[in-house]
Amino acid sequence: MSIELIPFELILLGVVVLVLVFGGRMLVSVGGAEVGIIERRYFGRPLPDGRVVAMEGEIGFRARALQPGLHVLAPFLYQVSREPMIVVDEDQVGLIESIDGLPLQPGPIFARRTAGHNSFQDGEAFLRNGGQKGPQVDFLSPGQYRINTYLFHVRLVPAATIPPGCVGIVSARDGGPIPSGRLLAQKITGHNAFQDGETFLQNGGQRGPQIEVLLPGRYRFNTDLFPVEVQSATVILANQIGLVTANDGQPLPPGDLVAPHVEGHNDFQDASAFLANGGLRGPQFDLLKPGTYYLNPLMFSRKLDDVVVINRGEVAVLVSNVGIEPNWDTTEERLREGQERYVVPAGCRGIQAEVAGPGAYYLNRWAYIPYVIPTTNITIDWAEKGSGKEIVSHTACETEANRSLQPFDPLTVISRDGFEMQVSVKVIIRVRPDQAPLMVAKIGSLENLIDHVVHPMIDSSFRNQASSTEAMRFMQDRALEQEKAEARARLEFEKYHVECISVLISQIILPQDLMGIQTKRVIAAQQQEMYVQQQLAEQQRIATVNTRATADKQPELVAAQIGVQISEQNRQQTIIQAEGQSRAIELVGEAEGKKILALGSATAEAYQKQVAAVGQLNLTGIEVAKAVAGAKLKITPDILVGGGKGEGSGGIFSAFIAQLLGGKNSGANHGD
């Protein structure tokens, strides 16, 4: 009995001594937000080779940490340091690296998951259960942890956040190797968007760029194991398309330019399904329409392109780079019914017989090369710079719907008489929609047609025509020369399935010397013609003046005409009256003549008797006196002094006086 009580007493005595000697230093208090790191300094087993953290009974820093509370430790055996708890915020993760444990196997970089350590808060359980040294595949989620920071180094990093409109590109730093010939690691299931790294590695995850991507959101995973690069998602705007090139997959068969359609890849957003369904590396037939796509840019390169817009008055001839080869049995079959070489039905590779009409098309320009051909009239000028020729003929490399090219220079030709002329010409052509594929097959494009067919033919045609005629006649026969050129152009263009609408000569410029001579000749002819015209004009002016004067005198002329008519009527009346009067006068005259004759006879007889009675002289004096008396002339003085007493003469004179005085004086005389 006494022997058994001695050790207890000794122990109790030792405790008392320790308490008396060290006092309060034996009590260790760890706060609620702290963790105690213990170091055993004496009286223990040494650490095994390769170990740096002590287990129970070993000298060194212990794997077990002190939890919050009051602990009794011998101060000369243990030293305790207090460290704050590990706090992982909501937008953080804690990455763990262990400084002790089993060594990693050759190849892996991250330590695999170890059970039972309670999120690294039980270091002894971690080491006892086979925990490995180095960076851990597991991590700390948001929360508070009492971790031995001597055994486990904790690094807080932001959680992986993929903003809206972006995509996360993930690479793995651990795992198996990517098979030879493959660009990206294969898809692994069960890792919950890389948030379960242990499952990723256990299920065969491969080291390197991953085929899967992260969509917008917040993810908590080991960013040391899975570094993330954030890139913009693929956005296809309205009136655009996305052309896609696959960077991984089986190679294209020889001779193929575009990979065929693949089902089930969800617009290239499921790259794993794309490969599983036989997707080939290279340019893809499928394209992206307007929208937002979360593609893996390591797997798929994309290129933006505009939609193909065919305006009114245009068609698109499509050259297909995909499809089967046409099965032409013979050359005759290929050329039958005007089918030019390479004009093929739908589904075959080559120039498609069916054209695309006006509209907007989501067209893959790698699979189909569109040649936009105007079907309205196209005017080609050989004229001074500035008018231009509008043509629409371009391939997928050209983005403009229309192109304005400079006109050709005026044609320079030599006439038969050696004069150099410049001829400006307009040619109007048209390509019918059903003939557009044949035209493209024949010459390649409308631009080729203009440069290699229309221009040489028009130039040659006018050179030949000009060399067969004189310069002046060429100008004078302009309409005829135009008709000949148009007829030849019509036949030539039909060979290329192009319709010639018209050939127009805009201007013919002759040499200045020839034009000077012609100008003088024309001026002389014009002057001569002018003189003739002036003469005619003067004659016309005279006629006009006469007409105007006649018009001005029209009232008088009418009055005169009426007067003439009246005068004519009066004249007729007068003539008739005169004829009547003449007849009457004639009758009267006859009567008067007979009367006068009778009177004359009687007078003569009386006169003879008077002569016989008074004498000739006296009778004459009597007649004179009668005449004077009839004229009532005063020929005698008022006082007459008479002389002589002759009876004979005095009697005759007295009779004369008496006859001369006549009338009223006769009475007086007789009285005297």
ZAMARGU-4260 file (C-alpha; in steps of 0.2 Angstrom, whole numbers, plus 5000, padded with zeros to 4 digits):
<rodrens>
0) 5000/5000/5000 | 5013/5012/5005 | 5023/5009/4989 | 5008/5013/4978 | 5004/5029/4987
5) 5022/5036/4985 | 5020/5040/4966 | 5004/5048/4969 | 5011/5059/4982 | 5026/5062/4972
10) 5015/5067/4958 | 5004/5078/4969 | 5020/5086/4976 | 5027/5089/4959 | 5011/5098/4954
15) 5011/5108/4970 | 5029/5113/4967 | 5025/5117/4949 | 5011/5128/4954 | 5021/5137/4967
20) 5035/5139/4955 | 5027/5144/4939 | 5010/5150/4945 | 4998/5157/4932 | 5010/5153/4917
25) 5003/5135/4917 | 4986/5141/4912 | 4983/5145/4893 | 4968/5154/4888 | 4963/5154/4869
30) 4950/5167/4864 | 4934/5163/4854 | 4941/5170/4838 | 4958/5163/4840 | 4967/5146/4838
35) 4982/5140/4849 | 4998/5134/4840 | 5007/5122/4852 | 5026/5118/4851 | 5032/5104/4863
40) 5050/5108/4867 | 5056/5094/4878 | 5053/5076/4884 | 5046/5068/4869 | 5050/5057/4854
45) 5060/5065/4840 | 5051/5068/4823 | 5052/5054/4810 | 5063/5058/4795 | 5054/5069/4783
50) 5041/5075/4795 | 5040/5093/4801 | 5024/5093/4811 | 5023/5083/4828 | 5010/5071/4832
55) 5005/5067/4850 | 5021/5064/4861 | 5033/5070/4848 | 5044/5086/4850 | 5040/5100/4839
60) 5025/5110/4833 | 5010/5099/4835 | 4997/5096/4821 | 4983/5098/4834 | 4978/5116/4838
65) 4971/5122/4854 | 4952/5127/4853 | 4945/5142/4862 | 4945/5140/4881 | 4957/5138/4896
70) 4970/5125/4895 | 4983/5119/4908 | 5001/5116/4900 | 5018/5115/4908 | 5026/5130/4903
75) 5044/5123/4902 | 5037/5109/4890 | 5025/5118/4879 | 5025/5135/4871 | 5008/5141/4864
80) 5006/5155/4851 | 4989/5162/4847 | 4983/5165/4829 | 4967/5173/4823 | 4954/5162/4815
85) 4953/5160/4796 | 4938/5170/4790 | 4933/5167/4772 | 4921/5181/4765 | 4906/5178/4754
90) 4916/5182/4738 | 4932/5173/4743 | 4939/5155/4743 | 4953/5149/4754 | 4967/5139/4745
95) 4976/5127/4756 | 4994/5121/4756 | 5000/5108/4768 | 5019/5109/4774 | 5018/5091/4780
100) 5011/5074/4775 | 5014/5060/4763 | 5024/5065/4747 | 5014/5067/4731 | 5015/5053/4718
105) 5025/5057/4702 | 5014/5067/4690 | 5001/5075/4701 | 5003/5093/4707 | 4989/5094/4719
110) 4986/5083/4734 | 4971/5073/4734 | 4956/5074/4745 | 4959/5067/4763 | 4944/5062/4774
115) 4940/5066/4792 | 4950/5082/4794 | 4935/5093/4796 | 4940/5106/4783 | 4958/5105/4788
120) 4953/5110/4806 | 4960/5093/4813 | 4978/5092/4808 | 4982/5076/4817 | 4967/5067/4808
125) 4974/5075/4791 | 4991/5067/4794 | 4985/5051/4802 | 4973/5048/4787 | 4986/5050/4774
130) 4985/5068/4770 | 4998/5073/4757 | 5011/5087/4757 | 5008/5102/4745 | 4994/5112/4738
135) 4977/5104/4741 | 4964/5100/4729 | 4951/5105/4741 | 4948/5123/4747 | 4939/5133/4760
140) 4921/5140/4756 | 4915/5156/4764 | 4915/5154/4783 | 4926/5154/4799 | 4939/5140/4802
145) 4951/5136/4817 | 4965/5129/4807 | 4983/5126/4812 | 4991/5139/4801 | 5008/5131/4805
150) 5003/5115/4796 | 4991/5123/4783 | 4996/5139/4774 | 4979/5148/4769 | 4978/5160/4755
155) 4962/5170/4752 | 4958/5173/4734 | 4943/5181/4725 | 4930/5168/4720 | 4928/5166/4701
160) 4915/5178/4694 | 4910/5178/4676 | 4901/5195/4672 | 4886/5195/4661 | 4890/5195/4642
165) 4906/5186/4646 | 4912/5168/4646 | 4925/5159/4657 | 4939/5150/4649 | 4946/5137/4661
170) 4963/5127/4661 | 4967/5113/4673 | 4985/5112/4680 | 4983/5094/4685 | 4976/5079/4678
175) 4980/5066/4664 | 4988/5072/4648 | 4978/5077/4633 | 4978/5064/4619 | 4990/5067/4605
180) 4982/5077/4591 | 4968/5085/4602 | 4969/5103/4606 | 4957/5103/4621 | 4954/5092/4636
185) 4939/5081/4635 | 4923/5084/4644 | 4922/5077/4662 | 4906/5075/4671 | 4902/5077/4689
190) 4913/5091/4694 | 4900/5104/4695 | 4907/5118/4684 | 4925/5114/4691 | 4919/5117/4709
195) 4923/5099/4714 | 4942/5097/4709 | 4943/5080/4717 | 4929/5073/4706 | 4937/5081/4691
200) 4953/5072/4694 | 4946/5055/4699 | 4935/5055/4683 | 4949/5057/4672 | 4951/5076/4670
205) 4965/5081/4659 | 4978/5094/4661 | 4977/5109/4650 | 4964/5120/4642 | 4947/5113/4645
210) 4933/5111/4632 | 4920/5117/4644 | 4917/5135/4648 | 4909/5144/4663 | 4893/5154/4660
215) 4890/5171/4668 | 4889/5169/4687 | 4900/5166/4703 | 4909/5150/4706 | 4919/5144/4721
220) 4933/5132/4716 | 4952/5130/4717 | 4958/5144/4706 | 4976/5137/4708 | 4970/5121/4700
225) 4958/5129/4688 | 4964/5146/4682 | 4951/5156/4673 | 4952/5169/4659 | 4937/5180/4657
230) 4933/5184/4639 | 4918/5193/4630 | 4904/5182/4624 | 4901/5181/4605 | 4888/5194/4601
235) 4881/5194/4583 | 4872/5211/4579 | 4857/5213/4568 | 4862/5212/4549 | 4877/5201/4554
240) 4882/5183/4554 | 4896/5174/4563 | 4907/5163/4553 | 4914/5149/4564 | 4931/5139/4562
245) 4933/5124/4573 | 4951/5123/4580 | 4949/5105/4585 | 4942/5089/4578 | 4946/5077/4564
250) 4954/5085/4549 | 4944/5089/4533 | 4944/5077/4519 | 4955/5081/4504 | 4947/5093/4493
255) 4934/5099/4505 | 4934/5118/4509 | 4920/5118/4522 | 4916/5106/4536 | 4898/5099/4534
260) 4883/5102/4545 | 4884/5094/4563 | 4869/5091/4574 | 4867/5094/4592 | 4881/5107/4596
265) 4868/5121/4601 | 4876/5134/4590 | 4894/5128/4594 | 4890/5131/4613 | 4892/5113/4617
270) 4910/5109/4610 | 4910/5092/4617 | 4894/5087/4608 | 4901/5095/4592 | 4916/5083/4593
275) 4906/5068/4598 | 4894/5070/4583 | 4908/5070/4571 | 4913/5089/4570 | 4928/5092/4559
280) 4942/5104/4561 | 4941/5120/4549 | 4928/5132/4542 | 4911/5126/4547 | 4895/5126/4536
285) 4884/5131/4550 | 4884/5149/4555 | 4879/5160/4569 | 4864/5172/4567 | 4861/5188/4577
290) 4861/5184/4596 | 4873/5181/4610 | 4883/5165/4611 | 4895/5157/4624 | 4908/5149/4614
295) 4924/5142/4619 | 4936/5154/4609 | 4950/5141/4611 | 4939/5128/4602 | 4930/5140/4590
300) 4936/5155/4581 | 4923/5167/4575 | 4923/5180/4562 | 4909/5193/4559 | 4902/5196/4542
305) 4887/5206/4535 | 4872/5198/4529 | 4870/5197/4510 | 4857/5210/4504 | 4851/5208/4486
310) 4842/5224/4481 | 4828/5226/4469 | 4834/5225/4451 | 4848/5212/4457 | 4851/5194/4458
315) 4865/5184/4467 | 4873/5170/4457 | 4880/5158/4470 | 4895/5147/4468 | 4894/5133/4480
320) 4910/5126/4488 | 4900/5112/4496 | 4890/5098/4490 | 4893/5083/4478 | 4902/5084/4462
325) 4890/5085/4447 | 4889/5069/4437 | 4891/5074/4419 | 4891/5059/4408 | 4897/5067/4393
330) 4903/5084/4387 | 4887/5085/4376 | 4876/5083/4391 | 4885/5097/4400 | 4883/5109/4386
335) 4865/5104/4381 | 4852/5117/4381 | 4864/5131/4383 | 4871/5125/4400 | 4888/5131/4402
340) 4902/5122/4411 | 4900/5121/4430 | 4882/5127/4430 | 4875/5114/4442 | 4858/5110/4450
345) 4855/5113/4469 | 4865/5101/4480 | 4880/5100/4468 | 4897/5109/4470 | 4899/5123/4457
350) 4889/5138/4450 | 4871/5136/4455 | 4858/5136/4441 | 4845/5144/4453 | 4849/5162/4458
355) 4844/5172/4474 | 4832/5186/4471 | 4830/5202/4481 | 4830/5200/4500 | 4842/5198/4515
360) 4851/5181/4517 | 4861/5173/4531 | 4874/5167/4519 | 4890/5158/4523 | 4902/5166/4511
365) 4915/5151/4514 | 4902/5139/4508 | 4894/5150/4495 | 4902/5164/4485 | 4889/5177/4480
370) 4891/5187/4464 | 4878/5201/4464 | 4873/5204/4446 | 4861/5219/4442 | 4847/5214/4430
375) 4843/5232/4426 | 4851/5242/4412 | 4869/5245/4414 | 4877/5260/4405 | 4895/5259/4400
380) 4904/5275/4394 | 4918/5279/4383 | 4919/5297/4388 | 4927/5311/4398 | 4931/5306/4416
385) 4917/5310/4428 | 4902/5300/4422 | 4907/5283/4427 | 4900/5266/4424 | 4889/5258/4438
390) 4892/5240/4440 | 4888/5228/4454 | 4899/5212/4452 | 4909/5208/4468 | 4914/5193/4478
395) 4912/5189/4496 | 4928/5199/4500 | 4920/5215/4495 | 4908/5223/4507 | 4901/5237/4496
400) 4885/5233/4487 | 4889/5245/4473 | 4905/5251/4465 | 4907/5267/4454 | 4921/5264/4441
405) 4929/5278/4430 | 4923/5277/4412 | 4934/5272/4398 | 4943/5285/4388 | 4935/5291/4372
410) 4939/5279/4357 | 4952/5286/4346 | 4950/5280/4328 | 4958/5284/4311 | 4947/5287/4296
415) 4951/5281/4278 | 4957/5298/4273 | 4970/5298/4288 | 4961/5309/4300 | 4961/5305/4319
420) 4944/5306/4327 | 4938/5304/4345 | 4922/5295/4347 | 4912/5295/4363 | 4901/5280/4365
425) 4888/5273/4377 | 4883/5255/4377 | 4868/5249/4387 | 4868/5231/4392 | 4856/5220/4403
430) 4858/5203/4410 | 4842/5193/4412 | 4840/5184/4429 | 4839/5167/4421 | 4855/5170/4411
435) 4865/5177/4425 | 4873/5160/4430 | 4877/5156/4412 | 4885/5173/4411 | 4896/5170/4427
440) 4901/5153/4420 | 4906/5160/4404 | 4916/5175/4409 | 4917/5175/4428 | 4909/5192/4432
445) 4901/5207/4425 | 4917/5217/4427 | 4927/5204/4417 | 4913/5205/4404 | 4916/5224/4403
450) 4935/5224/4403 | 4938/5209/4392 | 4923/5208/4380 | 4913/5224/4379 | 4928/5236/4379
455) 4939/5227/4366 | 4924/5223/4355 | 4917/5241/4355 | 4935/5248/4352 | 4938/5236/4337
460) 4921/5239/4330 | 4923/5258/4328 | 4941/5257/4323 | 4935/5245/4308 | 4921/5256/4304
465) 4931/5272/4304 | 4945/5265/4293 | 4932/5261/4279 | 4925/5279/4277 | 4931/5297/4276
470) 4930/5307/4292 | 4917/5319/4286 | 4906/5305/4280 | 4908/5296/4296 | 4901/5310/4305
475) 4887/5313/4293 | 4883/5294/4293 | 4883/5294/4312 | 4866/5285/4313 | 4871/5272/4301
480) 4888/5269/4310 | 4878/5268/4326 | 4866/5254/4319 | 4881/5244/4312 | 4890/5244/4329
485) 4874/5240/4338 | 4871/5225/4327 | 4888/5218/4329 | 4888/5221/4348 | 4871/5212/4349
490) 4878/5196/4341 | 4894/5196/4351 | 4885/5199/4368 | 4873/5185/4365 | 4888/5173/4366
495) 4890/5178/4384 | 4872/5178/4388 | 4871/5197/4389 | 4857/5207/4380 | 4863/5222/4371
500) 4850/5236/4373 | 4858/5249/4362 | 4874/5257/4356 | 4874/5276/4356 | 4887/5288/4348
505) 4887/5303/4360 | 4900/5313/4351 | 4912/5313/4337 | 4927/5325/4338 | 4936/5328/4321
510) 4953/5337/4319 | 4953/5355/4321 | 4959/5359/4304 | 4946/5348/4296 | 4933/5356/4307
515) 4939/5373/4302 | 4936/5369/4283 | 4920/5361/4286 | 4915/5376/4297 | 4919/5388/4284
520) 4910/5378/4271 | 4895/5377/4282 | 4895/5395/4286 | 4896/5400/4268 | 4881/5388/4264
525) 4872/5395/4279 | 4876/5413/4273 | 4869/5409/4256 | 4854/5401/4264 | 4853/5416/4275
530) 4852/5428/4260 | 4839/5417/4252 | 4829/5417/4268 | 4832/5435/4270 | 4825/5438/4252
535) 4810/5427/4256 | 4808/5436/4272 | 4808/5453/4263 | 4795/5447/4251 | 4785/5440/4265
540) 4787/5456/4274 | 4781/5466/4258 | 4766/5454/4257 | 4763/5456/4275 | 4764/5475/4274
545) 4752/5474/4260 | 4741/5463/4269 | 4742/5474/4284 | 4738/5490/4274 | 4724/5481/4265
550) 4717/5475/4282 | 4719/5493/4289 | 4710/5500/4273 | 4697/5486/4273 | 4682/5497/4279
555) 4687/5510/4265 | 4689/5496/4253 | 4672/5489/4257 | 4665/5506/4256 | 4673/5509/4239
560) 4668/5493/4232 | 4650/5497/4238 | 4652/5514/4230 | 4659/5506/4214 | 4644/5495/4214
565) 4632/5509/4217 | 4641/5519/4204 | 4640/5505/4192 | 4621/5504/4196 | 4620/5523/4194
570) 4630/5522/4178 | 4618/5509/4171 | 4604/5519/4177 | 4611/5534/4169 | 4615/5525/4153
575) 4597/5519/4152 | 4591/5536/4156 | 4603/5544/4144 | 4597/5532/4131 | 4579/5536/4135
580) 4583/5555/4134 | 4593/5553/4119 | 4579/5545/4110 | 4567/5558/4117 | 4579/5572/4112
585) 4581/5563/4095 | 4563/5564/4093 | 4562/5581/4100 | 4577/5586/4089 | 4568/5579/4074
590) 4553/5590/4078 | 4564/5605/4083 | 4574/5602/4067 | 4558/5602/4057 | 4552/5617/4067
595) 4569/5626/4065 | 4569/5622/4047 | 4552/5629/4045 | 4556/5644/4055 | 4573/5646/4046
600) 4564/5645/4029 | 4551/5658/4036 | 4565/5669/4043 | 4575/5668/4027 | 4560/5672/4017
605) 4556/5687/4029 | 4574/5692/4029 | 4574/5693/4011 | 4559/5703/4011 | 4567/5715/4024
610) 4582/5717/4014 | 4571/5721/4000 | 4561/5733/4010 | 4575/5742/4020 | 4591/5738/4012
615) 4605/5727/4018 | 4614/5740/4028 | 4599/5745/4037 | 4594/5728/4041 | 4611/5725/4048
620) 4610/5740/4059 | 4593/5734/4065 | 4600/5717/4070 | 4615/5725/4079 | 4603/5736/4089
625) 4593/5721/4094 | 4609/5713/4100 | 4614/5727/4110 | 4597/5730/4117 | 4597/5712/4122
630) 4613/5714/4131 | 4607/5729/4140 | 4623/5739/4135 | 4623/5758/4138 | 4632/5764/4122
635) 4624/5781/4120 | 4626/5796/4130 | 4612/5803/4140 | 4612/5819/4130 | 4612/5817/4111
640) 4615/5833/4100 | 4609/5829/4083 | 4614/5839/4067 | 4608/5840/4049 | 4591/5839/4041
645) 4593/5826/4029 | 4578/5816/4028 | 4585/5799/4022 | 4600/5797/4034 | 4591/5805/4048
650) 4577/5793/4047 | 4587/5778/4047 | 4598/5784/4062 | 4582/5788/4071 | 4575/5771/4068
655) 4592/5764/4074 | 4592/5774/4090 | 4574/5770/4093 | 4577/5751/4091 | 4593/5753/4102
660) 4584/5761/4116 | 4569/5750/4116 | 4556/5747/4128 | 4553/5761/4141 | 4562/5775/4132
665) 4552/5773/4116 | 4537/5781/4124 | 4547/5796/4129 | 4555/5797/4113 | 4539/5797/4104
670) 4533/5811/4116 | 4548/5821/4112
</rodrens>
